Amino acid sequence: MLKSKEIINFLDSYKNFLIRHKKTITVYLILSAVIVPFSWQQDVYDWYYFMGKFILEGKNVYSPINTYAIIKRGDTGRWGYPPLFLPIFSLSYLISAFAGIPFHVCHKIIIIFISLIVAKKIEEIAGNPSAAEFFLFNPLIFTSTVIQGFLDVLVMYFILLTLINIEKRSSAAYLAFSFLSKQTAWPLMLFFLAIKCNVSWFLIFAAVVMIGLAPFLFISFNDTIYSIALQHQTRVGIAPFSYLLSLFNIKLSDVLSYVHYTVIAIQVTLTVILAIYIGEKLRGGIHDKIKILKYFLLFEVISMSYLYLLVPPIPHFVTYLIVPIIILMYTYPRFKYLYVGLSVITYISYTFDQGLRHNIFHYRVWEPLIYLGYWQLAGIIWPVFSLLSIITYLIFFYVFRGEIKHE
C-alpha cells in the first residue's frame, strides 16, 4: 500500500511540475519533436538497436554476437557496459516493432521522459524553478539526450538520488543502480564509501549489484567480466595516449604494458587517498546536502582528470558535472561562471568529439559532407582540447578558491 501511495504522490508531483513549467516544457518538446526524427548517434543503431533485439531473443550480449558492429566499426561485438540499460533498449525495440515507429524515436522519447524527471528533482533540490530550465536547455545535456540519444542522464539521476539520500540506506541501492548503468560511475563509489562507511550500507550496495549481474554471470562468467571490466583498460592507464604514441611509432610492448598497469595502480591509489581526504573534510557534515554536493563535484573533477588521463572538456565526463553545478550556483553565485564556461567549452568539444567523429545526423544525408574518423580528427582534438582544458581548470580554480575562502 505504501509503495502504491508513493507512486501516486510521484505522479501528482510530476503532473504539477509539468503544469508549473507549461511554457518551458512546451518549447522543449517542440524542439525535441523537430530534432529527434533526424538525429541520432551511430551507437543507437550499431549497438542499442541490436542489444534490445538480442536480449528479447534470449542471447548473450556479452559474447561477440554483434557482427554488424564487428564488420562496420571493427568493434569486439560484445556489449561493453553493465546491464541496466538493456531493458530500456528492449522496451524501445518492442515499441518500435509494434507501433511501426523508428527505433531511435522510441528510444529518445524514453530519454526525454527521464530528462524531465531529472529536471524536476534538480528544481526540488535547488529550490528554484529556473534550475529545471538550466538543465533541460543546457547545450551539452540537450545534445547528449535529444540529439544523440545517450542514457548518461539516467546515471546522473541515480547519482543525484544517492547524494540527497546519503543518510538513508536507500542511497546504497541508488549507487548500485548507477554502478550497473555505466563504468563512469564506478570511481565515484569511493566517495560514498568514504563518507558513508558502514557494513550494512555496503552489503545493500553489493547485494543489488550482484542481483543485477547474476543472470549474466550465470550465462557466461568470463564473457561478462571481460566485456564489462577487462576490455575497458583502454580508458585508463597510458592507453588514452595511444594516438601520441603512434606518432613516434611506439607500440604497446611488454615494457609499456608494465608501465600501463603501474599507472592504473597509481590512479586507483590516488582515488582512494582523495576519497579518504574528502571523507575527513565531510566528517559529521553529511546533513548538509549543499556541502556534500560541492565536495562531490570537487572529487569528480580531480579524480576524472587523472583517472582517465583526460581533460574536463571530454563531453561524456562533463555531463556528470553539470547537475551539481546547476544546484550549487543558487547557493554560491560564483558557480554561474562555471556553468556558463563549461557549457560553452564542452559544446565546442562535443562538436569535435561527437558531432564530426560520430556523425550525429542521418548518415545518408550528412556522411559524405562531414563524417571524419577519430584518427583524422585527433591532430585537431588534442591541441584544441588542451587549450580548452587550461581555460576550464582556471575557471574551476577561480570558483573553488573563492568559495573555500568563504567557508
C-alpha positions in Angstrom: 0.0 0.0 0.0 2.8 2.4 0.9 4.5 1.8 -2.4 1.3 2.5 -4.4 0.8 5.7 -2.4 4.4 6.8 -3.2 3.8 6.2 -6.9 0.6 8.2 -6.8 2.4 11.0 -4.9 5.2 11.0 -7.5 2.7 11.1 -10.4 0.9 14.0 -8.8 4.1 16.0 -8.2 5.2 15.2 -11.7 1.9 16.5 -13.1 2.3 19.7 -11.0 5.8 20.1 -12.3 4.6 19.9 -15.9 1.8 22.4 -15.2 4.2 24.8 -13.4 6.6 24.7 -16.4 4.0 24.5 -19.1 5.5 27.1 -21.4 9.1 25.9 -20.9 8.3 22.2 -21.5 6.1 23.1 -24.5 9.1 24.8 -26.1 11.4 21.9 -25.1 9.0 19.3 -26.6 8.5 21.2 -29.8 12.3 21.5 -30.3 12.6 17.8 -29.5 9.8 16.8 -31.9 11.6 18.7 -34.7 15.1 17.3 -34.0 14.5 13.8 -32.7 13.4 12.2 -36.1 16.5 13.4 -37.9 19.4 12.9 -35.5 21.0 10.1 -33.6 24.4 9.0 -32.6 25.7 6.0 -34.5 25.7 3.8 -31.4 21.9 3.9 -31.4 21.7 1.6 -34.5 25.1 0.0 -34.3 24.5 -1.1 -30.7 21.3 -0.1 -28.8 19.0 -1.5 -31.5 20.8 -4.9 -31.7 21.2 -5.2 -27.9 17.4 -4.6 -27.4 16.7 -7.2 -30.1 19.2 -9.8 -28.8 18.0 -9.5 -25.2 14.4 -10.2 -26.3 15.8 -13.3 -28.2 17.5 -14.5 -25.1 21.0 -14.2 -26.5 24.2 -13.5 -24.5 25.0 -9.9 -25.4 28.4 -10.1 -23.7 29.6 -12.6 -26.2 31.0 -11.4 -29.6 27.5 -11.5 -31.1 27.1 -8.1 -32.8 28.6 -9.0 -36.2 27.2 -5.7 -37.6 29.5 -3.6 -35.3 32.4 -6.0 -35.9 32.2 -5.6 -39.7 31.3 -1.9 -39.8 33.4 -0.5 -37.0 36.0 -3.2 -36.0 34.4 -3.4 -32.5 34.6 -6.5 -30.4 30.9 -7.3 -30.9 30.4 -7.5 -27.2 28.1 -5.1 -25.2 30.7 -3.2 -23.3 28.6 -1.8 -20.4 26.8 -3.1 -17.3 23.2 -4.5 -17.9 20.9 -1.8 -16.6 20.4 0.0 -19.9 19.5 -3.2 -21.7 15.8 -3.3 -20.6 15.4 0.2 -22.0 16.8 -0.9 -25.3 14.4 -3.9 -25.3 11.4 -1.6 -24.5 12.4 0.7 -27.3 12.7 -2.2 -29.7 9.3 -3.6 -28.7 7.5 -0.2 -29.1 9.2 0.3 -32.4 8.2 -3.2 -33.7 4.6 -2.9 -32.6 3.9 0.8 -33.3 6.0 1.0 -36.6 7.9 3.9 -35.2 11.7 4.2 -35.9 13.8 2.7 -33.0 15.7 5.9 -32.4 12.5 7.9 -31.9 11.1 5.4 -29.4 14.5 5.3 -27.6 14.7 9.1 -27.3 11.2 9.5 -26.2 12.1 7.4 -23.1 15.2 9.6 -22.6 13.2 12.8 -22.8 10.8 11.4 -20.2 13.8 10.6 -17.9 15.3 14.1 -18.5 12.1 15.7 -17.3 12.2 13.6 -14.1 15.8 14.7 -13.6 14.8 18.3 -14.2 12.1 18.0 -11.6 14.5 16.6 -9.0 17.0 19.3 -9.7 14.4 22.0 -9.2 13.3 20.4 -5.8 16.9 20.4 -4.5 17.9 23.8 -5.8 14.6 25.4 -4.6 14.3 27.5 -7.8 12.1 26.8 -10.9 14.8 28.1 -13.2 17.1 25.2 -12.3 14.9 22.9 -14.4 15.4 25.2 -17.4 19.1 25.5 -16.9 19.2 21.7 -17.1 16.8 21.0 -20.0 18.3 23.6 -22.3 21.9 23.2 -21.4 23.6 22.7 -24.8 25.6 19.7 -23.5 22.6 18.0 -21.9 20.3 18.7 -24.9 22.9 17.4 -27.4 23.6 14.3 -25.3 19.9 13.4 -24.8 17.6 14.8 -27.5 20.1 14.8 -30.4 22.4 11.9 -29.7 20.2 9.6 -27.6 22.7 8.8 -24.8 21.4 7.5 -21.5 24.0 9.2 -19.2 21.1 11.3 -17.9 19.8 8.2 -16.1 23.2 7.6 -14.4 23.2 11.2 -13.3 19.7 10.7 -11.8 20.8 7.7 -9.7 24.0 9.6 -8.5 21.8 12.6 -7.6 19.4 10.4 -5.6 22.4 8.8 -3.8 23.7 12.2 -2.8 20.5 13.6 -1.5 19.6 10.4 0.4 23.1 9.7 1.7 21.8 9.4 5.3 19.4 6.7 4.3 20.0 3.0 3.4 18.2 3.6 0.1 21.3 5.6 -1.1 23.2 2.2 -1.3 20.6 0.9 -3.8 20.7 4.1 -5.9 24.5 4.0 -6.1 24.2 0.3 -7.1 21.9 1.3 -9.9 24.4 3.8 -11.2 27.1 1.2 -10.9 25.0 -1.2 -13.0 24.5 1.5 -15.7 27.9 2.7 -16.7 31.6 2.4 -15.7 31.9 6.1 -15.4 30.1 5.8 -12.1 32.5 3.2 -10.6 35.2 5.6 -9.3 32.5 7.7 -7.6 31.7 4.7 -5.3 34.8 5.5 -3.3 33.5 9.0 -2.5 30.3 7.5 -1.0 32.2 4.7 0.9 34.4 7.4 2.4 31.5 9.4 3.8 29.1 6.5 4.5 31.4 3.7 5.5 29.4 1.1 7.4 28.9 -2.6 6.8 25.1 -2.7 6.4 25.2 0.1 3.8 27.9 -1.7 1.8 26.1 -5.0 2.0 23.0 -3.5 0.5 25.1 -1.9 -2.3 26.9 -5.2 -3.0 23.7 -7.3 -2.9 21.9 -5.0 -5.5 25.0 -5.1 -7.8 25.2 -8.9 -7.6 21.5 -9.4 -8.2 21.8 -7.2 -11.3 24.8 -9.0 -12.7 23.9 -12.6 -11.6 21.8 -13.7 -14.7 24.7 -12.6 -17.0 27.4 -14.1 -14.8 25.5 -17.4 -14.7 25.2 -17.5 -18.5 28.9 -16.8 -19.0 31.1 -15.5 -16.2 34.2 -15.0 -18.4 32.3 -13.1 -21.2 30.6 -10.8 -18.7 33.7 -9.9 -16.7 35.7 -9.4 -19.9 33.1 -7.2 -21.6 32.2 -5.0 -18.6 35.7 -4.7 -17.0 38.7 -6.0 -18.7 38.2 -4.6 -22.2 37.8 -1.1 -20.7 41.5 -0.9 -19.8 41.8 1.2 -22.9 40.1 4.0 -20.9 42.7 4.2 -18.2 46.5 3.8 -17.8 48.5 5.1 -20.7 46.0 3.8 -23.3 44.4 7.2 -23.9 47.7 8.4 -25.2 47.8 5.8 -28.0 47.5 8.5 -30.6 50.5 10.4 -29.4 52.5 7.1 -29.1 51.6 6.2 -32.7 53.1 9.5 -33.9 56.5 8.1 -32.8 55.7 4.5 -34.0 55.6 3.3 -30.4 53.6 0.2 -29.8 52.3 -1.3 -26.5 55.3 -3.6 -25.8 55.8 -5.7 -22.7 57.7 -2.8 -21.1 54.9 -0.3 -21.9 52.3 -2.9 -20.7 54.1 -2.9 -17.3 54.0 0.9 -17.3 50.3 0.8 -18.3 49.3 -1.4 -15.3 51.6 0.6 -13.0 49.8 3.8 -13.9 46.4 2.1 -13.4 47.6 1.1 -9.9 48.7 4.6 -9.1 45.4 6.1 -10.4 43.4 3.8 -8.1 45.6 4.6 -5.1 45.3 8.3 -5.7 41.5 8.0 -5.9 41.4 6.1 -2.6 43.5 8.8 -1.0 41.4 11.6 -2.4 38.2 9.9 -1.2 39.6 9.4 2.3 40.8 13.1 2.4 37.3 14.4 1.3 35.7 12.0 3.7 37.6 13.6 6.5 36.5 17.0 5.3 32.9 15.9 5.4 33.2 14.1 8.7 30.0 14.8 10.7 28.7 17.1 7.9 26.6 14.7 5.8 23.5 16.5 6.9 24.5 19.5 4.8 23.4 18.4 1.3 24.9 21.5 -0.4 28.3 20.9 1.2 28.2 17.3 0.1 27.4 18.4 -3.5 30.3 20.8 -3.5 32.8 18.2 -2.3 31.4 15.6 -4.6 31.9 18.0 -7.6 35.5 18.6 -6.4 36.0 14.8 -6.2 34.6 14.3 -9.7 36.8 17.0 -11.3 40.1 15.8 -9.7 39.6 12.1 -10.0 38.3 12.1 -13.6 41.2 14.3 -14.6 43.9 11.8 -13.6 41.9 8.5 -13.6 41.2 8.7 -17.3 44.2 10.9 -18.2 41.6 13.1 -19.8 40.8 16.8 -19.6 37.5 18.1 -18.4 36.1 19.1 -21.8 35.8 15.4 -22.8 32.0 15.5 -23.3 30.8 12.3 -21.6 32.6 13.1 -18.4 31.4 16.7 -18.2 27.7 15.7 -18.3 28.2 14.4 -14.8 29.5 17.8 -13.6 26.6 19.9 -14.9 23.9 18.7 -12.4 25.8 19.6 -9.2 26.9 22.9 -10.7 23.3 23.9 -11.5 22.2 23.2 -7.9 25.3 24.9 -6.4 25.0 28.1 -8.3 21.9 29.1 -6.4 23.9 28.9 -3.1 27.2 30.1 -4.4 26.9 32.8 -7.1 30.4 32.1 -8.5 29.2 28.8 -9.8 27.3 30.5 -12.5 30.6 31.3 -14.2 31.4 27.7 -14.1 28.1 26.7 -15.6 28.4 29.2 -18.5 32.1 28.5 -19.1 31.7 24.7 -19.0 28.6 24.8 -21.2 30.3 26.8 -24.0 33.6 24.9 -23.8 32.0 21.5 -23.8 29.7 22.4 -26.6 32.7 23.2 -28.7 34.4 19.9 -27.7 31.2 18.0 -28.4 31.2 19.3 -31.9 34.7 17.8 -32.4 34.5 14.7 -30.4 30.9 13.6 -31.2 29.4 15.8 -33.9 32.1 15.1 -36.5 33.6 11.9 -35.3 30.4 10.0 -34.5 28.2 11.9 -37.0 25.0 12.6 -35.1 22.9 13.4 -38.1 21.4 10.9 -40.6 24.1 9.1 -42.4 22.7 9.2 -45.9 22.3 12.9 -45.7 25.3 14.1 -43.9 28.1 11.4 -44.1 29.6 12.4 -47.4 29.9 16.0 -46.2 31.1 16.0 -42.6 32.0 12.5 -41.4 35.5 12.1 -40.1 37.1 9.3 -38.2 38.9 9.7 -34.8 42.4 9.4 -36.3 41.6 12.1 -38.9 40.5 14.5 -36.1 43.0 13.5 -33.4 45.5 16.1 -34.6 42.9 18.8 -34.1 41.3 17.4 -31.0 44.4 17.1 -28.9 45.6 20.8 -29.2 42.1 22.2 -29.1 41.1 20.2 -26.1 44.4 21.0 -24.3 43.7 24.7 -24.7 40.1 24.3 -23.6 41.3 22.3 -20.6 43.5 25.1 -19.4 40.6 27.5 -19.5 38.3 25.0 -17.7 40.8 24.4 -14.9 41.3 28.2 -14.4 37.5 28.6 -14.1 37.3 25.8 -11.6 40.2 27.2 -9.6 38.6 30.7 -9.5 35.3 29.3 -8.4 36.5 26.8 -5.7 39.2 29.1 -4.4 36.6 31.8 -3.8 34.1 29.5 -2.1 36.6 27.7 0.1 37.9 31.0 1.3 34.4 31.8 2.5 33.9 28.6 4.4 
